[in-house]
Structures are given as structure tokens and as C-alpha cells.
Amino acid sequence: MRTGILARSAAISAAALLVLTACGGGGDDEGGTGGGGDAASGEKQVNVYGSDGNMGNALGERLSGEGALAGMKGTLPLTELSGDFRDRLLEVTPDLVDYNYAGETYDAIVITALAAQMAGTNDANVFKAFVNGVTVGGDKCEDFASCLEIVNGGGNPDYDGQSGPLSFTDAGEPAQASIGIQQFGPDNRIDDSATRYVLPGDEANATTDEGPAPAPAGTTSPEPLIIGTLLPETGNLAFLGPPEIAGAQLAVNDINAAGGVLGQQVQLIQRDSGDTTTDIATQSVDALLQAGANAIIGAASSGVSLTVIDTITGAGVAQFSPANTSDQFTTYNDNGLYFRTAPPDVLQAEALADLIIEDGNNTVGILALNDPYGTGLAENVANNLQSAGLAEGDIQSIIYDPQAANFDSEVQQMVDFNPDAIVVIGFDESSRIIEGLNSNGIGPQR
């Protein structure tokens, strides 16, 4: 059985030494029952896990029962954001509840701005060749102002931003990524004191191509760089909108405070992405293209991005997602114009599977919504669990329709399977699934 990234991450920080116990049971449970059993009562304790689509305080707000999520763990692309960065996000949006993907959104805009500055043009078909190189080689820098100094000095910046060590691959995505492991407390909110971080992936897989020679220092443009956002203000990922939108605004504020791009202040145009059940994203993309956007930041949902990527990249505009994780984008025919600061599911799946194994679970049920994100992450988690030593029959994956009237059938299949652990990969409908698990005695609530 492999050691796993969770064990290997012990040297990253003292936080990695924490042993989190989900729902009263785990790999180190005092009763020695393995798989989350309760030795005192004889009742089997099922450990429940989530992923980035539902690991946020917004999930707890939809569940009213005391301790409805207590001990539920999960993974999500997450960096240990500095207090200063959080404070500056709160200056933009004072009522922020979560910070999910705020750093990734901020970094997507900074990288775009640096690439345009180095290319000497706002034309995405030109500056796309500089994007990956901004994240590797050269001189380290951690904000737009210091990176701009390197560019103006004729050097190549190696930007490590708010979302961690970026180091893009040739496909325009992180070779290594910071994944947060979080846990809900008895108040149905994320217990920040229990959060820890791991770094799946390998920086050695990053590109070695630092890009073309940059434009001469001092190059200017008669037109401003126009960045549009396609982020969720409505729909089943609306809870991700506020931190992403705050990250976008803060990035543009910082870039413009440092002098802007090519002698012009960057313009930001914000539009709603909606979700896959609406036509909002298509309408928003049309509006952004008509407004002259050079790059579009978003969407958050992989499914939404798949509906608009051809329109965006076909128009010669860059698309840069802070939250897409579907593996489909790694090899998508995007004319070299699609990038993401969020890691592909192969990296999150490794962290999630290692967490499940670390907790001593021997049988695992997976409930995943039927979209590119849900099915892709479910498959990758299952593959990683098998690589860790579980047999194919120890894992049962159930793919559900997120628009279904109820999830009684799927919950009953989990009851019948009677696993040690259940993974819920979904969005806001996860609250109804967890209510069903709780009512059947196999959820986090006890």
C-alpha cells in the first residue's frame, strides 16, 4: 500500500501532524474498530467526505439540524491565505463568508496581466505564449508590482502567488497544487483550527519553455487590457461567487495601483455565469466579447466552461478559470487559449483518496453528480483508492442527476452497500443528500 501524500506532507508544516477524526471515528479511533466503528455502542460509524463543490460554510447554512455536518471532512484547492490578503479581500467585500478560489482568481488575473505586459500587446493570440513562462524559471516574485520590476528590467518573472506554487505545465495548468483538508465542526461551519494542507503533484512536470523574448521595456498600448469575469452570481455554485469576484477586483486594484498594463489602467467587466441549467453563461460571454474583452476569467463550473470554451477561444480571447478541475481541459483543443489556476482532478483525487485511506476506511461509497466535474473526480478517486489497495468490489460509485426531485434511491443504495465511508461529490444539492444520509443513520449527524 502506498504511503500517500498525506503522510509525505508531514514536513510541510506542523499542521500536517494533526490527526483529524471524522464523525467520531477514523484510522486512529480509540476503539480500534478501523473504518470508523463505535466500539462502545457497537454501532457502525460511517465517515462522510466532501470535495470542493460542497466544502464551504454555505453548505452548513442549508442544514438546520444541530451537528448535521459535525466531523464531515473534505478536500478542495486551497492555500493558507495570509491574514493580510484576507483583510484586503474583506475591504473589497466586507461580508465574505468563505475564501474559496479567491487566491486562484487573483492569480489568474495577475498572470494574464504579466503575460500581456511581456508580449507588448493585449492580443491574447500573442500573449498566450507568455502565460506558462510567467510561472516558471526566471526570478521569483509574489505580486504584480515586483514582477513588473523584473519585466521592466528585461528579466523573466517566476510568479508564485496567493494560490501557492503555480509552475504551469505545457497544458496551462498547475503541475503541483495546494489542497486543503477541512472539517466541519458541531456548529455546521468549517473548523479553521483543523485545516491542514498538502501538495499533490510534482513541480518537475512543469514546462521548461519560458516563452518568447519579451517586448522592449516601456512598450505601451493605445487600448487598455479588458478583463471580463464569468463567475457565479446565481445557480448552484453561487456561494463561490463572492470570494472569486472579490479576488478579481482586488487583483485589478493592485495592478492598476502599480501602473496598469502597457501604460493603461486595466478595465474589469463582471458578468454572471449561472449554471448548466440556464443560458446565462452564453449570454454573458456574448456581452463580454462585444465589450472587447481580451481575457475572460471563469467559469467556476467545469460544465459551464465546456458550454462556452469554443466560443471564447474561437474568438481569439483567452479563457482563464480559477476553479475548473475536470481532466477534460488538459487535452482540450483550445487553440492554446485556455488556462487554469485550479488543479486538475487528478491532483485533488489523490489527496482525497489518501485522506480516506488514512482514516482506516476499507469500503467506500461515492455519490457524484452527473457532470464533467462529478464523474471525473469520482473516477479519479476510485482509481486512487484501488491503487492504495482497495479491491474494485470495495468501492461503489453512484452517479446522480443533480436536478432530481429527490435522492431517496441513491441514499438507499448507500444504506444497502453499508460502507465505512461515503464521498459526496456535488454542489448545493449536497445538502439534500446529506439530510437523506442523516435520516438513515449513515450521515455525519449522530
Beta strands, then each sheet from edge to edge (+ up, - down):
strand 1: 47-50
strand 2: 73-77
strand 3: 139-141
strand 4: 157-159
strand 5: 179-183
strand 6: 196-198
strand 7: 226-231
strand 8: 267-272
strand 9: 295-298
strand 10: 318-321
strand 11: 338-340
strand 12: 364-369
strand 13: 395-400
strand 14: 421-425
sheet 1: 6+ 5- 2+ 1+ 14+ 12+ 13+
sheet 2: 3+ 4+
sheet 3: 8+ 7+ 9+ 10+ 11+
end
